[in-house]
Amino acid sequence: MASALLRLEEVGRDFDVSRPWLNRVLEGLPRQILRAVDGVSFEVRRGETLALVGESGCGKSTVARLIVGLYEPSRGRIEFDGVVLTDPRRRAEVRRVRRRMQMIFQDPYASLNPRWRVREVIAEPLRVLGLAASKSEIEARVAELLRQVGLAPEDAEKYPHEFSGGQRQRISIARALAGRPDFLVCDEPTSALDVSVQAQILNLMTELQDRLRLTYLFISHNLAVVSHIADRIGVMYLGRIVELADAGRLFSNPRHPYTRMLLDAVPDLEMSGKPRTPVAGEVPNPLAPPSGCAFHPRCPHAAERCRRERPMLREAGDTRVACHAVEEGRI
């Protein structure tokens, strides 16, 4: 088993979404704290793809931004290749290892500067990180990166608006690879693309992972997409991981009721005749989450303990699952 490249331990992130101070004083309102991520723990092994899935608003993208340093965690510990990124005493080491991680964003139309030519977009990390000294060296590296992602070196002189969505995402991938990273955080990189283009981008990412020995954290709400790329899958609900398992195991034998509901909502392309159950209910208000297990208002197996006590992520065979019903053998 490969060693862990990234490890999160009880990581949380809170946001103050209170109304302005004067409004609170005049209206007698308390401060409102949103727990976007609440006690998330997992590890990503070298060379693998770990996917985080769940409905919109469950905290997936917040986890991604915590890892790459766009947000500071409110609590918990993030460790990358033995360096604790949350330790303020190790800033020099943290800056050094952060260069080895990059992020691919969801919207290729918003993540590229429309006023820059493609060569400037891709060359920026080379200049900032000091990976290329001369102009000719930068031009050669930009051409190499464009070839790696299936574009032509001549495309370097074009502007982002001259490309399709799939081509823009290829440019985003080339920019991420410019810094020679070991680890890529992919925040729904295919959700803004047509289905046929999604397959091309996923195939490209798989090919690059094999060739460059990359490690991926892949964020998605689409289990059909995740099934093509993930080695392991973590299912998130209202800021917490409720199930973590190998991809094959999770698809063949989901344990948590929420995971089962997500899989039942995936279209049955084989027309097997199996009844499909849509995801029932709505995600609770994260400002006032339910007591006990956050999923209990939507769960068909909820009992009194589920309403009182929050389940912890525990081993259940080859799976880690946070569910009292699984722990008690009721499902």
N, C-alpha and C positions, 0 to 999 in steps of 0.2 A: 504494500500500500504506500502510495506517494506521501511525502511529508506535507504538512500544511504550509501554504505560502501566506495565507491570510487567516486571521482568527479574530472573531468578535466575541466578547464576553459581557453579557448583560448590558448591552448598549441601549441607551435611550436618548430621545431628543424631544424636548418640550418647546412649544411656541406660545408666546404670550399674545393672545388674540383679543385682549380686553379692549373695551372702548376707551377713548381718551380720558385722561385723569379727571378733567373738569366734569365730563358727562357722568363719570362714575360717582363723583361727589354729589352732584346735584340730584341724580336719580337713585342714589343709594345702591349702586350695583357693585358686586364683588369683581375682583380680577378673574379672568377666564384663561385657563392654561390648557392648551391642546397637547396631548401626548401622542405625537405622530408615530414615534417608535418607542416601544415599551419593553425593555428587557430581552433584546434579540441576541441570541448566541448561535454561532455556526462557524465552520471553517471551510476554506476552499483549498483543495489539494493542488499541488503543482501539476500542470498539464491538463486539468479537468475543466469541465464547464458545469458550474452550479447555477441553476436557474431559480429565481424567486418569482412566484406567481401569486395572483390574487386579484380581487376586484379593485377598481379604481379607488384611491384614497386609503388603501390598507397600509401604506408606509414603505412600499418597495423603492420608489425613487428617492425617498428621504434616506434610506439605508445607503443607496448608491452615492449620494452626495456626502454623507458622513464619511464614507470610506476614502473618497478622493480629496477630502478636505474642504469642500465647498460649504459644509456646515460643521460646526463644532459640536460634539456630543455633550448632552447635559449630564450624562453619567455613563459609566461602563468603560471598557478597555478595547482598543483596536490595535492589533499587532500585525505587522507586515514583515515577513522574513526575519523574525526575531527582534525587530525594533518596535517599541511601543509608540504608536503615533500620537497617543493622547498624553504622553509624558512631556511637560513643558521644559524639563531639564535636558532633553535630548534633541533640541531643535536642529542642530547641524546634521545629525543622523537622519532625522525625519525629512529634512529637505532633500537629502541624498536619495533616500529610498522612494520618496514621492515621485521622483523622476522616472521610476520604473513602472508607474501605473498611469494609465490614460483613460479617458472616457469618451464613448461615442453616444451622442445625444439623440433624442427621439426624432426631432423635426429637422430634416436636412435643409429645409427652406429657411429656418431661423438660426441655425448654428454656424452658417458660413457668412462672412462679411461680404455683402453684395458689391462693395466698392473695390474689393481686392481681386486681382487676377488669381487664378488657381495656384500659380507658382508662388505667389506671396502667401497664400493661405497655408500651403504645405511647408514653405520654407521658414515660417515664423518659429516653430519649435526648434528647428536646426540652429537658428541664430540665438534664441533665448538660452538653449541648453549648451551652446558652444560645440555642437557636433559636426560643424562644417565651417572651415575658416574662409576659404576663397569663394568668389562668385562662381567660378567654374565647378568647384566641388559641390556647391549648393545646387546648381543646375543639374548636375549628373545625378545627385541623390533624389531630387524631385522627379526626374524622368524615371528613375528606377522604381520609386514608390508608385507612380502612376501605372507603370507596367504591372506591378504586383497586384493591383486592384482591378486590372482589366481595362484600363484606359490607355490612350496613346500619349506619348511625350508631348505631342503638339497641343494637346488639350491644356497645357500649362498656361498658354497665353489667353485663354478664354475667361469669361466671367461666370460666376455661379448661375446666373439667370439663363445662360445658354445651354444648360443641362437639364435632363429629366430628374425626377425625384430619386430614382435608383442610382443614377450617375452621381448625383450630389452626395448620396450616402457613401458611395465609393470614395469620393473625395474626402469625406469626413473620416473614413477608415484610413486613408492614406495619411492624413494629417495626424491621426492618433499613432500610427506606426512610425512617424518621423522621429519620435523620441526614443526609438528602440526599446519599447516597454516589455516587461515580462507579463504584465497583468492588465487586462482590459475590462473596464466596467461598461457594459452595453445596456443603456437605458431605453428599452423598447425600440431598438434600431430599425425594426421593420414595420411598426404599426402604422406609419404614415404612407406606406407603399402599397401598390396593387399586389394581389396575391401572387401573380406570376413573377413579379420583381422580388417579392419576399423570398421566394425559393432561390433565386439567383444570389441574393445577398447572403442567405444562410449557407449556401454551398461555398461561396467565397470565404466566409468566416471560418468554416470547417477546414478548408484547404490551407488558409493562412495559419490556423492553429497548429496543424500538422507540420507545416514547413518551418515555422518560426518558433515552435514550442511555446505557444502562448497559453495563458490561463485566463478563463473568462468567468465573470459574474454576469449572468444574462437576466435582465429584468423584463418581464412580460406579463400581460394579462391573458394571453392566448395559449392555452394548453396544446393546441394543435401545432403551433410554431415550436414550442418548447420540446415537444416529443422528437423533433428532428435534430436537435443540437445538444440537449442536456445529458450529462452523465448522472447528476443527482438533482433533486428538486426540493425546494423548500416552499411550503404553502403558507402564505401570510394572511392574517385576518385581524383587522383593527389594531395594527401596530405590533402584533406578536406572531411568531412562527407556531403553527398548530400541527404541522407534520413535516418531517424531513426524511427522505428515503431515496434510494437509487431509482432512476427514472423507470426502468422496467418494472420494478417492484411496485412503484406507486401507481402506474397505469394498470397493472394486472390485479393488484390487490390493495386499493386505497383503504386506509383505516379510519381516518377522521371523517365524520359526517359532512363537513364542509368540502373536503376533497372529493367525496363521492358526488356531492351536488354539482361541483364544477365539472367533473368528468361526464356526468349525465347530461350536462348542457351542451357538450361538444356534438356537432352534427354527426350522424351515423352514416358515413359515406358508403359503407358496405351493405346498407339496407338489410341488416340482420333481423329486423323485426323486434328487437329489444325495445321495450318502452323507454322513452326519453323523459326525464324529469327536469323541468327548468329550475334554475336556482330560485328558491322561494324566498319571499320576504325582502326586506331592505336592510342595508348596512345601518346599524344604530348611529345616532349622533355621537361623534367622537368626543365632543365636549361633555357628554353625559353618558358614558358607556354603561352597559348593564353590569350589575353585580355578578360576582362569580365568574363563570365562563361567558365571555362576551358573545359567544355564538348561541347561547341557550334559547333566546327568543325565536330563533329560526330552526332549531334542531328538533327532529322528530324523536330523539332518544333522550331528551333532557329530563332530569330528575331533580329532586329537591337539593341534592348535593351540588348539582351543576349551577343552581341559582345562588348558592351561598359561597362556594369555594372555587377559587380560580385554579384550573388544572396546570400542572407543570409539564414541561416537555420531558417525557420518560421513554426509556427503551421498551419497545413492544415487538419482540422478534428482531427482524432486520430493519425495523422502522423506528423512528423517534416520533412520538405523537403526544399531544396535550389534550387528553380526553378522559373524563371520568368513566364514560360508558365503555371505552376500550379497556381501561384499567380494571374495571369490575367484570369484564367479560359479557356485558349486555349486548354488544354487537361484535 
